[in-house]
Amino acid sequence: MIIVKSIPFTRDEVKKASKLFGVYIKTVIDVEKKICVAGMDRHFEGEKILLDSGSEQSDIWGGGIDIATKVIDCNSFINIRPKDDNNSNEILDRKIREKYEKLSKYFFSEIL
């Protein structure tokens, strides 16, 4: 189940967002507008939702959360954007990565 939020996810929403992968939730976050899309099968689905709602491509980054280990990752094919100086599926820019991780902790504060 895909859920879009600008406030923290409830425990029930976390459970729904984790249905596809069990202990892992894919997330896409607009790091400027502070909007999170979670629970999609592929990151590009969340990216499209944010783009369709007016987000800028350069502000959208993907990754996920391992619920069992509480580890946040910044790994997604949508992150490969040479025009934004990101030639990897990892978020390379330290400031953007920190924003993404901080927002992930905010959105998933119920479980992290």
Residue frames as qw, qx, qy, qz and C-alpha x, y, z in Angstrom:
[[0.000, 0.888, 0.459, 0.000, 0.00, 0.00, 0.00],
 [0.416, 0.327, -0.007, 0.849, 1.44, 3.35, -1.05],
 [0.303, -0.831, -0.408, 0.227, 1.09, 6.09, 1.54],
 [0.356, 0.532, -0.002, 0.769, 1.99, 9.78, 1.09],
 [0.487, -0.758, -0.380, 0.209, 2.62, 11.84, 4.22],
 [0.258, 0.695, -0.198, 0.641, 4.01, 15.15, 5.37],
 [0.501, -0.617, 0.393, -0.462, 3.72, 14.12, 9.04],
 [0.131, -0.370, 0.914, -0.100, 5.05, 10.99, 10.79],
 [0.606, -0.050, -0.699, -0.377, 3.62, 7.59, 9.91],
 [0.704, -0.408, 0.317, -0.487, 1.55, 5.84, 12.55],
 [0.375, -0.290, 0.881, -0.013, 2.37, 2.26, 13.57],
 [0.684, 0.412, 0.566, -0.205, -0.63, 1.08, 11.55],
 [0.516, 0.819, -0.134, -0.214, 0.61, 2.96, 8.45],
 [0.069, -0.636, 0.763, 0.098, 4.11, 1.49, 8.91],
 [0.569, 0.009, 0.816, -0.101, 2.55, -1.97, 9.00],
 [0.665, 0.642, 0.322, -0.202, 0.59, -1.26, 5.80],
 [0.310, 0.856, -0.370, -0.186, 3.66, 0.21, 4.04],
 [0.196, -0.520, 0.830, 0.041, 5.71, -2.88, 4.89],
 [0.846, 0.175, 0.378, -0.334, 3.24, -5.39, 3.38],
 [0.729, 0.617, -0.264, -0.133, 5.22, -5.85, 0.12],
 [0.542, 0.521, -0.598, 0.279, 8.61, -6.68, 1.60],
 [0.772, -0.392, -0.477, 0.153, 7.90, -7.61, 5.22],
 [0.584, -0.612, -0.161, 0.509, 10.76, -5.99, 7.13],
 [0.363, -0.128, 0.261, 0.885, 11.71, -3.41, 4.48],
 [0.264, 0.832, 0.425, -0.241, 9.92, -0.27, 3.34],
 [0.473, 0.279, 0.304, 0.779, 10.92, 1.56, 0.16],
 [0.071, -0.826, -0.329, 0.453, 10.72, 5.32, 0.57],
 [0.409, 0.450, 0.255, 0.752, 10.96, 8.36, -1.69],
 [0.272, -0.738, -0.366, 0.496, 11.29, 11.77, -0.06],
 [0.273, 0.801, 0.105, 0.522, 11.08, 15.32, -1.35],
 [0.610, -0.231, -0.382, 0.654, 13.81, 16.71, 0.91],
 [0.073, 0.163, -0.021, 0.984, 12.70, 20.34, 0.42],
 [0.518, -0.353, -0.261, -0.734, 8.90, 20.01, 0.71],
 [0.183, -0.232, 0.831, -0.472, 9.34, 17.32, 3.37],
 [0.830, 0.107, 0.026, -0.546, 6.91, 14.82, 1.83],
 [0.211, -0.329, 0.919, 0.048, 7.44, 11.06, 2.05],
 [0.826, 0.154, -0.254, -0.479, 5.98, 8.34, -0.15],
 [0.218, -0.387, 0.881, -0.161, 6.32, 4.84, 1.27],
 [0.664, 0.096, 0.673, -0.311, 5.23, 1.31, 0.52],
 [0.669, 0.590, -0.197, -0.407, 5.70, 1.15, -3.23],
 [0.960, 0.063, 0.224, 0.156, 7.10, -1.81, -5.15],
 [0.661, 0.294, 0.129, 0.678, 9.47, 0.38, -7.19],
 [0.288, -0.473, -0.179, 0.813, 10.92, 3.76, -6.25],
 [0.060, 0.095, 0.437, 0.893, 9.87, 5.31, -9.55],
 [0.236, -0.624, -0.705, -0.240, 6.23, 4.94, -8.44],
 [0.373, -0.726, -0.348, 0.462, 6.84, 7.25, -5.49],
 [0.304, -0.232, 0.253, 0.889, 8.93, 9.56, -7.65],
 [0.008, -0.383, -0.634, -0.672, 6.03, 9.91, -10.11],
 [0.302, -0.751, -0.584, 0.063, 3.58, 10.73, -7.31],
 [0.369, -0.639, -0.110, 0.666, 5.84, 13.53, -6.09],
 [0.216, -0.049, 0.451, 0.865, 6.56, 14.87, -9.59],
 [0.096, -0.537, -0.698, -0.465, 2.82, 14.87, -10.39],
 [0.345, -0.805, -0.452, 0.167, 2.18, 16.86, -7.20],
 [0.141, 0.971, -0.021, 0.194, 4.70, 19.56, -8.16],
 [0.680, -0.605, 0.269, 0.315, 7.97, 18.41, -6.60],
 [0.332, 0.813, -0.446, -0.174, 11.23, 19.23, -8.37],
 [0.930, 0.195, -0.301, 0.076, 13.25, 16.25, -9.64],
 [0.420, 0.503, -0.521, 0.547, 16.41, 17.51, -7.92],
 [0.372, -0.450, 0.452, -0.675, 14.62, 17.39, -4.53],
 [0.925, -0.089, 0.011, -0.369, 13.39, 13.78, -4.82],
 [0.156, 0.520, -0.832, 0.109, 15.56, 10.98, -3.43],
 [0.883, -0.137, -0.280, -0.350, 14.98, 7.29, -2.77],
 [0.121, 0.398, -0.843, 0.341, 15.99, 4.68, -0.25],
 [0.729, -0.330, -0.503, -0.326, 14.37, 2.67, 2.46],
 [0.373, -0.551, 0.542, -0.513, 14.22, 1.39, 6.00],
 [0.549, -0.002, -0.835, 0.036, 14.92, -2.08, 7.34],
 [0.595, -0.604, -0.059, -0.527, 12.39, -2.37, 10.14],
 [0.921, -0.268, -0.252, 0.130, 14.19, -5.27, 11.82],
 [0.706, -0.034, -0.166, 0.688, 17.62, -3.61, 12.05],
 [0.102, -0.907, -0.240, 0.330, 16.42, 0.03, 12.10],
 [0.452, -0.254, 0.395, 0.758, 18.88, 0.82, 9.30],
 [0.420, 0.815, 0.154, -0.368, 18.09, 3.62, 6.85],
 [0.599, -0.035, 0.504, 0.621, 19.60, 3.28, 3.41],
 [0.233, 0.741, -0.050, -0.628, 19.90, 5.84, 0.61],
 [0.242, -0.206, 0.833, 0.453, 19.97, 3.41, -2.28],
 [0.580, 0.568, 0.513, -0.280, 17.73, 3.66, -5.34],
 [0.531, 0.271, 0.521, 0.611, 18.02, 3.75, -9.11],
 [0.109, 0.910, 0.348, 0.199, 16.10, 7.06, -9.08],
 [0.422, -0.824, 0.104, 0.363, 19.14, 8.58, -7.37],
 [0.607, -0.033, 0.454, 0.652, 21.30, 8.10, -10.48],
 [0.261, 0.922, 0.287, -0.007, 21.23, 11.62, -11.89],
 [0.658, 0.063, 0.086, 0.745, 24.42, 12.89, -13.53],
 [0.092, 0.693, 0.206, 0.684, 22.84, 16.33, -14.07],
 [0.520, -0.804, -0.002, -0.288, 22.58, 16.61, -10.28],
 [0.169, 0.654, -0.687, 0.268, 26.16, 15.34, -9.82],
 [0.676, -0.259, 0.607, -0.329, 24.91, 12.00, -8.50],
 [0.527, 0.428, -0.655, -0.331, 26.42, 9.19, -10.59],
 [0.120, 0.099, -0.958, 0.242, 25.47, 6.45, -8.15],
 [0.492, -0.491, -0.630, -0.347, 22.35, 4.78, -6.82],
 [0.494, -0.482, -0.478, 0.543, 23.53, 6.04, -3.39],
 [0.001, -0.982, -0.137, -0.130, 22.95, 9.67, -2.39],
 [0.733, 0.180, -0.172, 0.633, 26.49, 11.06, -2.70],
 [0.028, 0.635, -0.101, 0.766, 25.99, 14.66, -1.57],
 [0.317, -0.084, -0.751, 0.573, 26.56, 14.69, 2.19],
 [0.227, 0.064, 0.283, -0.930, 24.02, 17.46, 2.87],
 [0.654, -0.002, -0.371, -0.659, 21.26, 15.84, 0.82],
 [0.600, -0.037, -0.795, 0.076, 22.00, 12.46, 2.42],
 [0.124, -0.067, -0.648, 0.749, 21.80, 14.01, 5.90],
 [0.454, 0.037, 0.029, -0.890, 18.44, 15.63, 5.02],
 [0.691, 0.001, -0.597, -0.407, 17.13, 12.31, 3.70],
 [0.493, -0.063, -0.803, 0.330, 18.23, 10.42, 6.81],
 [0.058, 0.054, 0.475, -0.877, 16.89, 13.09, 9.18],
 [0.573, 0.034, -0.142, -0.806, 13.53, 13.12, 7.40],
 [0.649, -0.022, -0.744, -0.156, 13.40, 9.30, 7.42],
 [0.284, -0.091, -0.755, 0.584, 13.88, 9.37, 11.19],
 [0.292, 0.077, 0.218, -0.928, 11.13, 11.99, 11.47],
 [0.650, 0.043, -0.380, -0.657, 8.62, 10.14, 9.28],
 [0.794, -0.081, -0.599, -0.066, 9.32, 6.78, 10.93],
 [0.082, -0.510, 0.560, -0.648, 9.85, 7.98, 14.51],
 [0.833, -0.254, 0.104, -0.481, 7.30, 5.38, 15.68],
 [0.998, 0.014, -0.038, 0.055, 9.74, 2.58, 14.85],
 [0.636, 0.490, -0.303, 0.514, 13.22, 4.15, 14.83]]
